[in-house]
Amino acid sequence: MSTLEILADANIPCVEEAFGRLGRVRRMPGRDMGASDVASADVLLVRSVTPVGPALLDDADLRFVGSATIGTDHVDRGYLQARGIPFAHAPGSNADSVADYVVAALLLLAHRRGVSLRNRTVGIIGCGNIGGRLARRLPALGLDVLKNDPPRARTAEKQGRLHDFVPLDAVLDAADIVTLHVPLKETGPDPTHHLVDATFLERLQTGAWLLNTSRGPVVDGDALLAARTRGGVDAAVLDVWEHEPAPRPALIDAVDLATPHIAGYAYDGKVRGTAMLYEALCDELGVAPIWEGTDTIQPGSADTLRCTPPDPRLPATAWRHHLAQQAYDLRADDAALCALTDREADARGEAFGTLRGTYRRRREMQQHSVPETAVPPAHRRAVAQGLTVQLV
């Protein structure tokens, strides 16, 4: 097998360790990749910030394209198929990371407001790898769950299977919290561009919370800003933004938690994504995979955290928040993005990219542990199933 020229997004971890056995690896920022950079490559490895289509690839003779991401809306898969270029991505790789983010955000919001999550209703819009995990985890925190996923509902009905998906109207009529986990689709059935518009926001329950960790344009930023200004949305959490990498300062200031597209950036999920692409390329080349990415992310690795049990006298929400915060302190990511609002658009965009490119090695909640004997019985289900912190 000839040596491959492999061009990879600089934010994909362990590329040299994995792909270095197959060829020469060159890294660069994904947003900066242009046609001239790709022209000499045999293999292209990207994340969501690199649009993959004719403008990038017409002058290239690629043997493989991989995206270390769950979503593929940045990839023209029809174009790749027409060119005969094999493609792979990493569905589910960072689903636990995003679910951790949502759990941490809900507990932080509840703690700040001095309210309980118990008996609130959360509407999960999009129930794939991430939404499905949340549907299993959130009841352990006392939340009732409504699931909305029209494509999955239709598939179940065509196959004659029972399902528990509900229409969007039913979610908006009943949910205290709405969390978005859909792909970005401009056209076709079930478009999601500006799914959350003025009409959607007006339908929300009084005092509702809204979280978006899917894609920025799923939420109409102008409509959300107007709703926040008039008090129509009690709390908002945005990890993704219209106009990335330079989101509007007014919208950053208007939401409760603002982060720079890092919900899925736990190290564990990123390594899984690398491993999935490596195995797909090995399969395409007909060679046996040698590198084992899972060795890098085993729970027993050196940087696994042993959490300190919070004071048992704390109210339930505060207790769970303080434990979750040890596993993932979302406030640091919020502060980092909020610090950029006084910069001009170009500088803000560059700094946004830097925050992602230099992101700390955060671990998934399931990599953390707490002594079971120090966890009050009333919290054990919430810890083990809601936070997924190990009881040892």
C-alpha positions as a Python dict, from the first residue, in 0.01 Angstrom:
ca = {
    (1, 'M'): (0, 0, 0),
    (2, 'S'): (140, 340, -99),
    (3, 'T'): (181, 604, 169),
    (4, 'L'): (-127, 823, 200),
    (5, 'E'): (-130, 1200, 231),
    (6, 'I'): (-376, 1271, 512),
    (7, 'L'): (-510, 1622, 578),
    (8, 'A'): (-686, 1657, 913),
    (9, 'D'): (-866, 1925, 1111),
    (10, 'A'): (-633, 2036, 1391),
    (11, 'N'): (-909, 1977, 1648),
    (12, 'I'): (-932, 1602, 1585),
    (13, 'P'): (-733, 1424, 1860),
    (14, 'C'): (-496, 1129, 1822),
    (15, 'V'): (-473, 1161, 1445),
    (16, 'E'): (-100, 1093, 1433),
    (17, 'E'): (-130, 795, 1667),
    (18, 'A'): (-409, 642, 1458),
    (19, 'F'): (-352, 746, 1098),
    (20, 'G'): (25, 787, 1116),
    (21, 'R'): (57, 414, 1045),
    (22, 'L'): (-123, 465, 715),
    (23, 'G'): (49, 775, 583),
    (24, 'R'): (179, 1126, 639),
    (25, 'V'): (-49, 1343, 850),
    (26, 'R'): (-82, 1718, 803),
    (27, 'R'): (-300, 1923, 1036),
    (28, 'M'): (-459, 2264, 990),
    (29, 'P'): (-758, 2458, 1124),
    (30, 'G'): (-1077, 2329, 968),
    (31, 'R'): (-1215, 2676, 893),
    (32, 'D'): (-901, 2758, 696),
    (33, 'M'): (-909, 2456, 465),
    (34, 'G'): (-925, 2555, 100),
    (35, 'A'): (-912, 2378, -236),
    (36, 'S'): (-536, 2423, -266),
    (37, 'D'): (-483, 2255, 73),
    (38, 'V'): (-691, 1954, -23),
    (39, 'A'): (-557, 1918, -379),
    (40, 'S'): (-256, 1708, -277),
    (41, 'A'): (-437, 1495, -17),
    (42, 'D'): (-556, 1136, -47),
    (43, 'V'): (-758, 1143, 274),
    (44, 'L'): (-951, 1436, 423),
    (45, 'L'): (-1060, 1435, 787),
    (46, 'V'): (-1284, 1721, 898),
    (47, 'R'): (-1520, 1840, 1169),
    (48, 'S'): (-1838, 2042, 1132),
    (49, 'V'): (-1673, 2375, 1050),
    (50, 'T'): (-1545, 2263, 706),
    (51, 'P'): (-1802, 2268, 422),
    (52, 'V'): (-1724, 1965, 207),
    (53, 'G'): (-1845, 1993, -151),
    (54, 'P'): (-1745, 2099, -503),
    (55, 'A'): (-1579, 2426, -399),
    (56, 'L'): (-1338, 2236, -179),
    (57, 'L'): (-1292, 1911, -370),
    (58, 'D'): (-1325, 1970, -744),
    (59, 'D'): (-946, 1982, -787),
    (60, 'A'): (-879, 1693, -549),
    (61, 'D'): (-842, 1322, -616),
    (62, 'L'): (-944, 1190, -276),
    (63, 'R'): (-968, 826, -175),
    (64, 'F'): (-1163, 891, 145),
    (65, 'V'): (-1343, 1166, 336),
    (66, 'G'): (-1425, 1136, 703),
    (67, 'S'): (-1605, 1371, 940),
    (68, 'A'): (-1544, 1316, 1311),
    (69, 'T'): (-1894, 1440, 1392),
    (70, 'I'): (-2244, 1312, 1452),
    (71, 'G'): (-2406, 1545, 1199),
    (72, 'T'): (-2330, 1566, 827),
    (73, 'D'): (-2512, 1881, 718),
    (74, 'H'): (-2172, 2033, 628),
    (75, 'V'): (-2102, 1750, 382),
    (76, 'D'): (-2248, 1725, 30),
    (77, 'R'): (-2291, 1350, 41),
    (78, 'G'): (-2457, 1339, -299),
    (79, 'Y'): (-2151, 1502, -453),
    (80, 'L'): (-1917, 1254, -284),
    (81, 'Q'): (-2128, 963, -404),
    (82, 'A'): (-2129, 1098, -760),
    (83, 'R'): (-1750, 1129, -746),
    (84, 'G'): (-1716, 778, -601),
    (85, 'I'): (-1542, 908, -288),
    (86, 'P'): (-1604, 687, 17),
    (87, 'F'): (-1737, 876, 319),
    (88, 'A'): (-1766, 796, 689),
    (89, 'H'): (-1871, 992, 995),
    (90, 'A'): (-1907, 926, 1367),
    (91, 'P'): (-2272, 893, 1470),
    (92, 'G'): (-2311, 868, 1845),
    (93, 'S'): (-1946, 940, 1920),
    (94, 'N'): (-2007, 1250, 2133),
    (95, 'A'): (-2368, 1187, 2234),
    (96, 'D'): (-2280, 1135, 2600),
    (97, 'S'): (-2083, 1460, 2599),
    (98, 'V'): (-2381, 1661, 2471),
    (99, 'A'): (-2618, 1485, 2711),
    (100, 'D'): (-2379, 1575, 2996),
    (101, 'Y'): (-2393, 1938, 2885),
    (102, 'V'): (-2774, 1943, 2892),
    (103, 'V'): (-2788, 1777, 3235),
    (104, 'A'): (-2529, 2020, 3375),
    (105, 'A'): (-2712, 2319, 3224),
    (106, 'L'): (-3050, 2216, 3365),
    (107, 'L'): (-2909, 2165, 3712),
    (108, 'L'): (-2722, 2497, 3696),
    (109, 'L'): (-3035, 2686, 3586),
    (110, 'A'): (-3244, 2520, 3855),
    (111, 'H'): (-2981, 2593, 4121),
    (112, 'R'): (-2955, 2959, 4022),
    (113, 'R'): (-3332, 2998, 4037),
    (114, 'G'): (-3375, 2798, 4354),
    (115, 'V'): (-3626, 2564, 4190),
    (116, 'S'): (-3657, 2188, 4154),
    (117, 'L'): (-3654, 1993, 3829),
    (118, 'R'): (-3890, 1736, 3976),
    (119, 'N'): (-4225, 1705, 3796),
    (120, 'R'): (-4127, 1950, 3526),
    (121, 'T'): (-4188, 1836, 3169),
    (122, 'V'): (-3907, 1843, 2914),
    (123, 'G'): (-3973, 1820, 2543),
    (124, 'I'): (-3691, 1654, 2351),
    (125, 'I'): (-3701, 1762, 1987),
    (126, 'G'): (-3502, 1503, 1794),
    (127, 'C'): (-3451, 1163, 1955),
    (128, 'G'): (-3146, 1015, 1788),
    (129, 'N'): (-2828, 930, 1974),
    (130, 'I'): (-2833, 1241, 2194),
    (131, 'G'): (-3207, 1286, 2242),
    (132, 'G'): (-3245, 915, 2309),
    (133, 'R'): (-2984, 928, 2586),
    (134, 'L'): (-3153, 1227, 2743),
    (135, 'A'): (-3488, 1051, 2732),
    (136, 'R'): (-3331, 777, 2945),
    (137, 'R'): (-3135, 1005, 3180),
    (138, 'L'): (-3370, 1292, 3260),
    (139, 'P'): (-3641, 1088, 3436),
    (140, 'A'): (-3380, 996, 3698),
    (141, 'L'): (-3366, 1369, 3780),
    (142, 'G'): (-3742, 1379, 3831),
    (143, 'L'): (-3837, 1516, 3488),
    (144, 'D'): (-4126, 1393, 3277),
    (145, 'V'): (-4026, 1347, 2913),
    (146, 'L'): (-4212, 1415, 2588),
    (147, 'K'): (-4034, 1295, 2273),
    (148, 'N'): (-4083, 1456, 1932),
    (149, 'D'): (-3923, 1306, 1622),
    (150, 'P'): (-4145, 1302, 1311),
    (151, 'P'): (-3911, 1089, 1093),
    (152, 'R'): (-3881, 820, 1359),
    (153, 'A'): (-4254, 832, 1426),
    (154, 'R'): (-4331, 780, 1056),
    (155, 'T'): (-4084, 494, 1030),
    (156, 'A'): (-4239, 319, 1329),
    (157, 'E'): (-4588, 364, 1188),
    (158, 'K'): (-4489, 230, 846),
    (159, 'Q'): (-4342, -77, 1016),
    (160, 'G'): (-4649, -123, 1231),
    (161, 'R'): (-4457, -61, 1555),
    (162, 'L'): (-4593, 122, 1857),
    (163, 'H'): (-4406, 438, 1953),
    (164, 'D'): (-4422, 713, 2213),
    (165, 'F'): (-4337, 1013, 1995),
    (166, 'V'): (-4578, 1307, 2010),
    (167, 'P'): (-4646, 1595, 1769),
    (168, 'L'): (-4463, 1925, 1815),
    (169, 'D'): (-4787, 2096, 1916),
    (170, 'A'): (-4820, 1854, 2207),
    (171, 'V'): (-4470, 1944, 2323),
    (172, 'L'): (-4535, 2317, 2303),
    (173, 'D'): (-4865, 2281, 2488),
    (174, 'A'): (-4714, 2094, 2783),
    (175, 'A'): (-4336, 2136, 2810),
    (176, 'D'): (-4169, 2356, 3071),
    (177, 'I'): (-3833, 2289, 2904),
    (178, 'V'): (-3750, 2232, 2535),
    (179, 'T'): (-3414, 2094, 2426),
    (180, 'L'): (-3318, 2069, 2057),
    (181, 'H'): (-3127, 1777, 1905),
    (182, 'V'): (-3207, 1787, 1534),
    (183, 'P'): (-2994, 1801, 1218),
    (184, 'L'): (-3000, 2121, 1014),
    (185, 'K'): (-3225, 2074, 711),
    (186, 'E'): (-3314, 2361, 479),
    (187, 'T'): (-3557, 2171, 256),
    (188, 'G'): (-3740, 1844, 218),
    (189, 'P'): (-3959, 1679, 478),
    (190, 'D'): (-3922, 1807, 833),
    (191, 'P'): (-3703, 2115, 763),
    (192, 'T'): (-3536, 2248, 1075),
    (193, 'H'): (-3393, 2582, 961),
    (194, 'H'): (-3556, 2837, 1194),
    (195, 'L'): (-3770, 2563, 1343),
    (196, 'V'): (-3771, 2784, 1651),
    (197, 'D'): (-3923, 3104, 1512),
    (198, 'A'): (-4152, 3370, 1653),
    (199, 'T'): (-4456, 3143, 1628),
    (200, 'F'): (-4278, 2857, 1805),
    (201, 'L'): (-4163, 3089, 2084),
    (202, 'E'): (-4508, 3239, 2129),
    (203, 'R'): (-4649, 2888, 2173),
    (204, 'L'): (-4408, 2802, 2456),
    (205, 'Q'): (-4547, 2774, 2805),
    (206, 'T'): (-4508, 3078, 3031),
    (207, 'G'): (-4174, 3052, 3207),
    (208, 'A'): (-4035, 2791, 2966),
    (209, 'W'): (-3665, 2717, 2922),
    (210, 'L'): (-3505, 2662, 2580),
    (211, 'L'): (-3176, 2484, 2508),
    (212, 'N'): (-3006, 2445, 2169),
    (213, 'T'): (-2705, 2220, 2121),
    (214, 'S'): (-2788, 2109, 1765),
    (215, 'R'): (-2711, 2370, 1497),
    (216, 'G'): (-2726, 2747, 1525),
    (217, 'P'): (-2975, 2822, 1244),
    (218, 'V'): (-3232, 2587, 1399),
    (219, 'V'): (-3315, 2889, 1619),
    (220, 'D'): (-3406, 3225, 1467),
    (221, 'G'): (-3176, 3449, 1668),
    (222, 'D'): (-3382, 3763, 1608),
    (223, 'A'): (-3699, 3591, 1725),
    (224, 'L'): (-3528, 3456, 2037),
    (225, 'L'): (-3379, 3795, 2118),
    (226, 'A'): (-3723, 3954, 2087),
    (227, 'A'): (-3878, 3684, 2306),
    (228, 'R'): (-3613, 3733, 2571),
    (229, 'T'): (-3659, 4109, 2561),
    (230, 'R'): (-4032, 4081, 2626),
    (231, 'G'): (-3990, 3803, 2883),
    (232, 'G'): (-4143, 3529, 2672),
    (233, 'V'): (-3866, 3278, 2743),
    (234, 'D'): (-3764, 3249, 3105),
    (235, 'A'): (-3427, 3085, 3040),
    (236, 'A'): (-3219, 3017, 2730),
    (237, 'V'): (-2904, 2813, 2679),
    (238, 'L'): (-2719, 2829, 2347),
    (239, 'D'): (-2410, 2634, 2252),
    (240, 'V'): (-2460, 2687, 1877),
    (241, 'W'): (-2528, 3009, 1695),
    (242, 'E'): (-2637, 3173, 1377),
    (243, 'H'): (-2341, 3353, 1219),
    (244, 'E'): (-2077, 3127, 1376),
    (245, 'P'): (-1796, 3183, 1444),
    (246, 'A'): (-1901, 3540, 1527),
    (247, 'P'): (-2237, 3520, 1708),
    (248, 'R'): (-2415, 3847, 1780),
    (249, 'P'): (-2308, 4004, 2111),
    (250, 'A'): (-2667, 4106, 2187),
    (251, 'L'): (-2781, 3744, 2172),
    (252, 'I'): (-2487, 3623, 2381),
    (253, 'D'): (-2579, 3880, 2643),
    (254, 'A'): (-2948, 3789, 2627),
    (255, 'V'): (-2917, 3419, 2714),
    (256, 'D'): (-2848, 3261, 3052),
    (257, 'L'): (-2567, 3032, 2935),
    (258, 'A'): (-2366, 3098, 2620),
    (259, 'T'): (-2092, 2859, 2509),
    (260, 'P'): (-1873, 2833, 2195),
    (261, 'H'): (-2007, 2515, 2028),
    (262, 'I'): (-1834, 2281, 2272),
    (263, 'A'): (-2122, 2074, 2413),
    (264, 'G'): (-1987, 1769, 2230),
    (265, 'Y'): (-1623, 1845, 2302),
    (266, 'A'): (-1555, 1600, 2583),
    (267, 'Y'): (-1226, 1430, 2508),
    (268, 'D'): (-1381, 1083, 2522),
    (269, 'G'): (-1627, 1156, 2241),
    (270, 'K'): (-1363, 1316, 2022),
    (271, 'V'): (-1137, 1014, 2055),
    (272, 'R'): (-1431, 785, 1971),
    (273, 'G'): (-1486, 990, 1656),
    (274, 'T'): (-1122, 947, 1554),
    (275, 'A'): (-1143, 573, 1616),
    (276, 'M'): (-1458, 539, 1406),
    (277, 'L'): (-1296, 716, 1110),
    (278, 'Y'): (-975, 516, 1148),
    (279, 'E'): (-1165, 187, 1144),
    (280, 'A'): (-1370, 300, 842),
    (281, 'L'): (-1056, 393, 647),
    (282, 'C'): (-887, 64, 739),
    (283, 'D'): (-1194, -119, 614),
    (284, 'E'): (-1187, 81, 291),
    (285, 'L'): (-818, 0, 241),
    (286, 'G'): (-861, -364, 335),
    (287, 'V'): (-610, -350, 621),
    (288, 'A'): (-649, -464, 978),
    (289, 'P'): (-685, -180, 1232),
    (290, 'I'): (-403, -170, 1485),
    (291, 'W'): (-467, 143, 1691),
    (292, 'E'): (-718, 103, 1974),
    (293, 'G'): (-870, 440, 2056),
    (294, 'T'): (-1063, 300, 2349),
    (295, 'D'): (-736, 249, 2535),
    (296, 'T'): (-713, 627, 2558),
    (297, 'I'): (-1052, 675, 2723),
    (298, 'Q'): (-1090, 388, 2967),
    (299, 'P'): (-1255, 491, 3296),
    (300, 'G'): (-944, 387, 3487),
    (301, 'S'): (-717, 637, 3312),
    (302, 'A'): (-503, 868, 3524),
    (303, 'D'): (-717, 1181, 3494),
    (304, 'T'): (-1044, 1017, 3602),
    (305, 'L'): (-1193, 1233, 3875),
    (306, 'R'): (-1301, 1106, 4213),
    (307, 'C'): (-1573, 1352, 4310),
    (308, 'T'): (-1627, 1478, 4664),
    (309, 'P'): (-1980, 1412, 4790),
    (310, 'P'): (-2163, 1741, 4855),
    (311, 'D'): (-2300, 1833, 5196),
    (312, 'P'): (-2597, 1599, 5255),
    (313, 'R'): (-2788, 1885, 5421),
    (314, 'L'): (-2818, 2068, 5087),
    (315, 'P'): (-3154, 2068, 4908),
    (316, 'A'): (-3179, 1802, 4637),
    (317, 'T'): (-3124, 2036, 4341),
    (318, 'A'): (-2825, 2206, 4501),
    (319, 'W'): (-2671, 1872, 4601),
    (320, 'R'): (-2697, 1732, 4249),
    (321, 'H'): (-2575, 2053, 4091),
    (322, 'H'): (-2266, 2064, 4311),
    (323, 'L'): (-2180, 1706, 4220),
    (324, 'A'): (-2240, 1763, 3847),
    (325, 'Q'): (-2029, 2078, 3859),
    (326, 'Q'): (-1728, 1876, 3974),
    (327, 'A'): (-1760, 1661, 3663),
    (328, 'Y'): (-1831, 1952, 3428),
    (329, 'D'): (-1826, 2316, 3533),
    (330, 'L'): (-2022, 2474, 3250),
    (331, 'R'): (-1973, 2822, 3397),
    (332, 'A'): (-1615, 2833, 3267),
    (333, 'D'): (-1729, 2788, 2907),
    (334, 'D'): (-2001, 3049, 2953),
    (335, 'A'): (-1755, 3302, 3093),
    (336, 'A'): (-1509, 3241, 2810),
    (337, 'L'): (-1763, 3323, 2539),
    (338, 'C'): (-1921, 3615, 2724),
    (339, 'A'): (-1576, 3775, 2746),
    (340, 'L'): (-1574, 3816, 2366),
    (341, 'T'): (-1880, 4038, 2328),
    (342, 'D'): (-1688, 4367, 2314),
    (343, 'R'): (-1476, 4257, 2015),
    (344, 'E'): (-1538, 4337, 1651),
    (345, 'A'): (-1684, 4057, 1438),
    (346, 'D'): (-1356, 3939, 1283),
    (347, 'A'): (-1172, 3936, 1614),
    (348, 'R'): (-1469, 3773, 1784),
    (349, 'G'): (-1477, 3500, 1521),
    (350, 'E'): (-1106, 3434, 1554),
    (351, 'A'): (-1133, 3416, 1933),
    (352, 'F'): (-1437, 3183, 1905),
    (353, 'G'): (-1226, 2945, 1698),
    (354, 'T'): (-942, 2969, 1948),
    (355, 'L'): (-1172, 2873, 2234),
    (356, 'R'): (-1265, 2557, 2047),
    (357, 'G'): (-914, 2482, 1925),
    (358, 'T'): (-756, 2516, 2268),
    (359, 'Y'): (-1040, 2355, 2463),
    (360, 'R'): (-939, 2182, 2783),
    (361, 'R'): (-944, 1804, 2823),
    (362, 'R'): (-1291, 1766, 2968),
    (363, 'R'): (-1404, 1413, 3052),
    (364, 'E'): (-1753, 1270, 3030),
    (365, 'M'): (-1953, 1242, 3351),
    (366, 'Q'): (-1945, 863, 3326),
    (367, 'Q'): (-1567, 874, 3370),
    (368, 'H'): (-1609, 1027, 3716),
    (369, 'S'): (-1690, 845, 4038),
    (370, 'V'): (-1813, 911, 4390),
    (371, 'P'): (-1816, 681, 4695),
    (372, 'E'): (-2156, 513, 4706),
    (373, 'T'): (-2166, 510, 5085),
    (374, 'A'): (-2142, 890, 5089),
    (375, 'V'): (-2436, 937, 4851),
    (376, 'P'): (-2772, 964, 5029),
    (377, 'P'): (-3012, 695, 4904),
    (378, 'A'): (-3249, 963, 4770),
    (379, 'H'): (-2977, 1073, 4524),
    (380, 'R'): (-2838, 740, 4407),
    (381, 'R'): (-3063, 697, 4104),
    (382, 'A'): (-3006, 1058, 4003),
    (383, 'V'): (-2628, 1012, 4030),
    (384, 'A'): (-2601, 675, 3857),
    (385, 'Q'): (-2865, 719, 3584),
    (386, 'G'): (-2911, 1096, 3551),
    (387, 'L'): (-2555, 1218, 3584),
    (388, 'T'): (-2404, 875, 3498),
    (389, 'V'): (-2134, 931, 3761),
    (390, 'Q'): (-2009, 594, 3886),
    (391, 'L'): (-2097, 481, 4237),
    (392, 'V'): (-1792, 300, 4375),
}
